Amino acid sequence: MANRNLYRIEMLILKVLEEDDCYGYQLTQTIKEKTGGQIVLKEGTLYPVLYRLLDQGFITDRKELVGRRQTRVYYHLEPAGKEHLDKLIEDYYGLVDAIQCILGSR
């Protein structure tokens, strides 16, 4: 089950990056805001997923100087990441449809 949760987190991160490049804290806040506070990602969860996405070539990063000394790392969705996102979304909706068949409609 933990593995499935990581894929959902991966899907959310990629979906946010599809809209615009973001830095880590911005990603967590956007996901929190868009889910009405239902999903709150902590650094210990976010960064391992980001590093895995970087290693797989789904996203890239760039550093930008903010102020005199602080740098921010912005993450960018690559075409391979968009394809991966589309596959994750397809798998997600397939799972939702299968569960819905069992639960029925409300």
Phi and psi restraints in degrees (value plus and minus 20) as a CYANA .aco file:
   2 ALA   PHI     -80.3   -40.3
   2 ALA   PSI     -58.4   -18.4
   3 ASN   PHI     -81.5   -41.5
   3 ASN   PSI     -61.4   -21.4
   4 ARG   PHI     -83.2   -43.2
   4 ARG   PSI     -59.3   -19.3
   5 ASN   PHI     -84.2   -44.2
   5 ASN   PSI     -58.1   -18.1
   6 LEU   PHI     -84.2   -44.2
   6 LEU   PSI     -58.1   -18.1
   7 TYR   PHI     -85.8   -45.8
   7 TYR   PSI     -55.8   -15.8
   8 ARG   PHI     -87.6   -47.6
   8 ARG   PSI     -60.2   -20.2
   9 ILE   PHI     -83.4   -43.4
   9 ILE   PSI     -63.4   -23.4
  10 GLU   PHI     -77.5   -37.5
  10 GLU   PSI     -64.9   -24.9
  11 MET   PHI     -81.2   -41.2
  11 MET   PSI     -64.2   -24.2
  12 LEU   PHI     -84.3   -44.3
  12 LEU   PSI     -63.4   -23.4
  13 ILE   PHI     -81.7   -41.7
  13 ILE   PSI     -67.8   -27.8
  14 LEU   PHI     -83.0   -43.0
  14 LEU   PSI     -57.8   -17.8
  15 LYS   PHI     -84.8   -44.8
  15 LYS   PSI     -61.7   -21.7
  16 VAL   PHI     -84.4   -44.4
  16 VAL   PSI     -62.3   -22.3
  17 LEU   PHI     -88.9   -48.9
  17 LEU   PSI     -41.7    -1.7
  18 GLU   PHI     -84.2   -44.2
  18 GLU   PSI     -52.3   -12.3
  19 GLU   PHI     -98.8   -58.8
  19 GLU   PSI     -58.5   -18.5
  20 ASP   PHI    -190.2  -150.2
  20 ASP   PSI     135.0   175.0
  21 ASP   PHI     -86.0   -46.0
  21 ASP   PSI     123.6   163.6
  22 CYS   PHI    -162.2  -122.2
  22 CYS   PSI     136.3   176.3
  23 TYR   PHI    -118.3   -78.3
  23 TYR   PSI     147.6   187.6
  24 GLY   PHI     -71.7   -31.7
  24 GLY   PSI     -75.0   -35.0
  25 TYR   PHI     -80.7   -40.7
  25 TYR   PSI     -59.2   -19.2
  26 GLN   PHI     -81.6   -41.6
  26 GLN   PSI     -59.9   -19.9
  27 LEU   PHI     -80.4   -40.4
  27 LEU   PSI     -68.1   -28.1
  28 THR   PHI     -82.4   -42.4
  28 THR   PSI     -61.0   -21.0
  29 GLN   PHI     -90.3   -50.3
  29 GLN   PSI     -58.2   -18.2
  30 THR   PHI     -84.5   -44.5
  30 THR   PSI     -64.0   -24.0
  31 ILE   PHI     -85.1   -45.1
  31 ILE   PSI     -62.9   -22.9
  32 LYS   PHI     -80.4   -40.4
  32 LYS   PSI     -66.3   -26.3
  33 GLU   PHI     -84.6   -44.6
  33 GLU   PSI     -67.0   -27.0
  34 LYS   PHI     -90.2   -50.2
  34 LYS   PSI     -40.9    -0.9
  35 THR   PHI    -121.9   -81.9
  35 THR   PSI      -7.7    32.3
  36 GLY   PHI      40.5    80.5
  36 GLY   PSI      11.7    51.7
  37 GLY   PHI      60.9   100.9
  37 GLY   PSI     -15.8    24.2
  38 GLN   PHI     -93.4   -53.4
  38 GLN   PSI     -49.2    -9.2
  39 ILE   PHI    -141.6  -101.6
  39 ILE   PSI      97.2   137.2
  40 VAL   PHI    -142.5  -102.5
  40 VAL   PSI      92.7   132.7
  41 LEU   PHI    -111.4   -71.4
  41 LEU   PSI     113.3   153.3
  42 LYS   PHI    -117.2   -77.2
  42 LYS   PSI     139.3   179.3
  43 GLU   PHI     -74.8   -34.8
  43 GLU   PSI     -58.8   -18.8
  44 GLY   PHI     -84.7   -44.7
  44 GLY   PSI     -40.6    -0.6
  45 THR   PHI    -115.7   -75.7
  45 THR   PSI     -62.9   -22.9
  46 LEU   PHI     -84.2   -44.2
  46 LEU   PSI     -73.9   -33.9
  47 TYR   PHI     -87.5   -47.5
  47 TYR   PSI     -59.1   -19.1
  48 PRO   PHI     -79.2   -39.2
  48 PRO   PSI     -56.2   -16.2
  49 VAL   PHI     -88.7   -48.7
  49 VAL   PSI     -63.5   -23.5
  50 LEU   PHI     -80.4   -40.4
  50 LEU   PSI     -64.0   -24.0
  51 TYR   PHI     -84.4   -44.4
  51 TYR   PSI     -57.3   -17.3
  52 ARG   PHI     -86.3   -46.3
  52 ARG   PSI     -62.4   -22.4
  53 LEU   PHI     -83.2   -43.2
  53 LEU   PSI     -57.9   -17.9
  54 LEU   PHI     -83.0   -43.0
  54 LEU   PSI     -67.9   -27.9
  55 ASP   PHI     -80.5   -40.5
  55 ASP   PSI     -52.7   -12.7
  56 GLN   PHI    -104.6   -64.6
  56 GLN   PSI     -25.7    14.3
  57 GLY   PHI      59.7    99.7
  57 GLY   PSI      -6.7    33.3
  58 PHE   PHI     -99.9   -59.9
  58 PHE   PSI     -46.6    -6.6
  59 ILE   PHI    -156.0  -116.0
  59 ILE   PSI     141.0   181.0
  60 THR   PHI    -145.1  -105.1
  60 THR   PSI     146.4   186.4
  61 ASP   PHI    -149.0  -109.0
  61 ASP   PSI     135.8   175.8
  62 ARG   PHI    -164.1  -124.1
  62 ARG   PSI     126.3   166.3
  63 LYS   PHI    -121.0   -81.0
  63 LYS   PSI     117.1   157.1
  64 GLU   PHI    -147.3  -107.3
  64 GLU   PSI     116.9   156.9
  65 LEU   PHI     -95.2   -55.2
  65 LEU   PSI     109.7   149.7
  66 VAL   PHI    -141.7  -101.7
  66 VAL   PSI      95.9   135.9
  67 GLY   PHI      54.8    94.8
  67 GLY   PSI    -174.1  -134.1
  68 ARG   PHI    -102.6   -62.6
  68 ARG   PSI     -57.3   -17.3
  69 ARG   PHI    -146.5  -106.5
  69 ARG   PSI     -41.6    -1.6
  70 GLN   PHI    -101.4   -61.4
  70 GLN   PSI     117.2   157.2
  71 THR   PHI    -137.5   -97.5
  71 THR   PSI     128.1   168.1
  72 ARG   PHI    -135.4   -95.4
  72 ARG   PSI     123.3   163.3
  73 VAL   PHI    -122.1   -82.1
  73 VAL   PSI      96.1   136.1
  74 TYR   PHI    -117.0   -77.0
  74 TYR   PSI     121.5   161.5
  75 TYR   PHI    -128.7   -88.7
  75 TYR   PSI     122.4   162.4
  76 HIS   PHI    -150.6  -110.6
  76 HIS   PSI     114.1   154.1
  77 LEU   PHI     -97.5   -57.5
  77 LEU   PSI     106.3   146.3
  78 GLU   PHI    -114.8   -74.8
  78 GLU   PSI     143.0   183.0
  79 PRO   PHI     -74.1   -34.1
  79 PRO   PSI     -59.1   -19.1
  80 ALA   PHI     -84.3   -44.3
  80 ALA   PSI     -53.3   -13.3
  81 GLY   PHI     -88.6   -48.6
  81 GLY   PSI     -56.0   -16.0
  82 LYS   PHI     -85.2   -45.2
  82 LYS   PSI     -62.2   -22.2
  83 GLU   PHI     -83.3   -43.3
  83 GLU   PSI     -61.9   -21.9
  84 HIS   PHI     -83.5   -43.5
  84 HIS   PSI     -62.8   -22.8
  85 LEU   PHI     -79.5   -39.5
  85 LEU   PSI     -66.2   -26.2
  86 ASP   PHI     -78.7   -38.7
  86 ASP   PSI     -60.0   -20.0
  87 LYS   PHI     -87.3   -47.3
  87 LYS   PSI     -62.3   -22.3
  88 LEU   PHI     -81.8   -41.8
  88 LEU   PSI     -61.7   -21.7
  89 ILE   PHI     -85.2   -45.2
  89 ILE   PSI     -62.7   -22.7
  90 GLU   PHI     -80.4   -40.4
  90 GLU   PSI     -66.3   -26.3
  91 ASP   PHI     -82.3   -42.3
  91 ASP   PSI     -61.2   -21.2
  92 TYR   PHI     -81.2   -41.2
  92 TYR   PSI     -69.6   -29.6
  93 TYR   PHI     -86.7   -46.7
  93 TYR   PSI     -52.5   -12.5
  94 GLY   PHI     -81.9   -41.9
  94 GLY   PSI     -62.0   -22.0
  95 LEU   PHI     -86.7   -46.7
  95 LEU   PSI     -63.4   -23.4
  96 VAL   PHI     -81.0   -41.0
  96 VAL   PSI     -63.9   -23.9
  97 ASP   PHI     -81.8   -41.8
  97 ASP   PSI     -62.0   -22.0
  98 ALA   PHI     -84.3   -44.3
  98 ALA   PSI     -62.8   -22.8
  99 ILE   PHI     -85.1   -45.1
  99 ILE   PSI     -60.0   -20.0
 100 GLN   PHI     -81.9   -41.9
 100 GLN   PSI     -53.7   -13.7
 101 CYS   PHI     -81.9   -41.9
 101 CYS   PSI     -54.2   -14.2
 102 ILE   PHI    -101.6   -61.6
 102 ILE   PSI     -63.7   -23.7
 103 LEU   PHI     -94.8   -54.8
 103 LEU   PSI     -50.4   -10.4
 104 GLY   PHI      58.1    98.1
 104 GLY   PSI    -197.6  -157.6
 105 SER   PHI    -112.1   -72.1
 105 SER   PSI     137.2   177.2
